[in-house]
Amino acid sequence: MSKHVAVLMGGLSSERQVSLWSGAACANALEAEGYRVTRIDVGRDLPEMLLRVKPDVCFNALHGRFGEDGTVQGLLEVMGIPYTHSGVLASSLAMHKERAKIVMAAAGVPVPEGRVVTRTEAAAAHVLEPPYVLKPVDGGSSVGVLIVNEDHGHPPQELTRDDWGHGETLLAEKFIAGKELTCAVLNGEALDVIEILPSVGFYDFEAKYAKGGSRHVLPAQISPFVYQEARRLAVAAHHALGCRGVSRADFRFDDRDGGSGELVCLEVNTQPGMTETSLVPELAAYVGMGFGELVRWLVEDASLDR
C-alpha cells in the first residue's frame, strides 16, 4: 500500500501564494509517483485537519512564518507525524537571519557585516554607511527588502508608512556588489552553483516568481575555486544550522574589477521554492534527478526528531 502524504501548503504568511505554487507542484508530482496525496491549505485548524486525514507523512511545502520557522515542525513532532525538510531548531535558527549569521560565522562561513535595528531607527537616519541593505530579520522571498544606494540622501521613506507590514525589527547589512549565487545541499551533499541574473534591479519577489523576472546561469560562470568554495560553504552552513533534507544557501560574490573578491553567505533557506522551475529542482535536474525523483526522495527521507 502506498504512503499517504499530506502536502502542507498555503499557510498564514506573506508567502502564502508562493507556498500554494510549491505545494501544487509537489502534490501533482507525488501523485504521479504513486503516493496517495491529500492537499491541506494550512490554517489554524491544522491539528484537527491532521487528526481527520491521518497521513503517514507530511510534505512541508510552506514558506515564511509558521511553516518555515519551527512552528509547524514543533506541532508535527508533538503529533508524531514524520515530515520533510529541517526540524524545529534548524528551521527556527535559519529563519532568524541575525542568529543564523552568528551560528554560521562561528562555523567559519563568511557573512556580511551588519546589525539589528528597529524600524524607527532605520527611518530616522542612515544606520550604516550607504550602500546597505535593510531586510526583515525573519522574513523570506525578499519581501520587505530595501537597498539603500550611495545617492540616497535619507533613509527609505517606505519605513514610515502606516501600512508597513514587515515587522518592527530589521537587519541592516553592508551591500555586497557583484554576482548573486545560490547552491543547494541535498542529503548533506552540495549540488552545483547557479548565478542569478535579475532582469531589472535586484533579486526581489518579482524577479524570483514573475515570468521572465530573472535568468539562471548553470553552472555559474565563476572560477573553479570560487565554485567549489560556494559548494563547501553551503554544506558548512547546512551542517552548522543543523539542517536536514534539502536546503539552499544564497551568496554574494564581489567579482568586480578592483572589488573585494569576497564571497559571503546571505542566508540559508530551509524551505526553498519547490515548483518545477524553482532553483532547487533546477539544480537537482542538472545532476540527473528529475522533479518526481526529488519529491519522492524528500518523502522517503521524512522523519521525526530532525
Disulfide bonds with the S-S distance in Angstrom:
none
